Amino acid sequence: MRVQRVVLGPLDTNCWIAADGRGGPAIVIDPADDAPAVLEALAGTPVAAVVLTHGHFDHLAGAAALLEATGAPLMVHEADAPFITHPEGTGGALFGFDHVAPEADRALVAGDVVEAGGLALEVFHTPGHTPGGICLYTPGHLFSGDTLFAGSVGRTDFPRGDSRALRDSIASRIAPLPDETAVHPGHGPDTTIGRERRVNPFFPRA
């Protein structure tokens, strides 16, 4: 598997490019801004899907231009899909940003699989940061969006956030993963499930 990070936008959002490492097409996760930078990182690799881990403005600002350039379908969880097309829904209006995305081509639900060549990413529905927050999992790797950061979690004080739901999501969907699983978050450095089990105050304690 090939995993590449491109840090984009005013909030230093991690855009992830994931591919099977055998020449297959890529999945672009959270095209936060600056589609030309994402295209440069792709270096001609076809894009099978563009996936938003949630519908906030700082994770989707480059989506429209990237979709136009690649012809890829846009995917987001069904609970966030109605909100990505207007600044009030993306949360950008609260901070003076008008970033929006086109309507999603595919509304995801828990258990869906996003495929690109030999790569298959399972959709974990992890509400809390937003109702439609998701993580994408393949054995050994978790793309956690703003559900989980190194040592912390995404904020829940924005509209539609729910701190209890976020803790439940971590306990039920993320904490059971193997310790060696690499975590690729929406902001900040990579971590592992094992490290977060030891240091993250939002992980369940025995």
Number of C-alpha atoms within 10 A of each C-alpha: 14 12 14 14 16 18 20 23 17 9 11 16 24 25 28 25 22 23 26 18 14 11 13 18 23 25 27 25 26 29 31 29 27 17 20 13 16 22 16 10 14 17 9 10 16 18 24 21 23 27 27 31 30 33 28 27 26 26 32 28 25 25 26 18 17 23 19 11 13 16 14 18 15 23 21 26 26 18 18 23 23 16 20 24 18 17 20 18 20 27 23 18 14 13 9 9 15 16 25 26 25 15 16 21 14 15 16 24 16 15 12 16 17 19 17 19 15 13 20 18 21 18 22 25 22 31 25 27 28 27 20 24 29 31 27 24 21 15 13 15 20 24 25 24 30 25 28 31 22 19 16 15 24 19 16 17 11 11 13 14 18 17 17 11 17 25 18 18 22 20 16 13 13 21 17 11 17 14 15 14 18 19 25 27 25 28 22 13 12 13 19 20 24 17 16 20 18 12 12 18 12 17 22 13 9 3
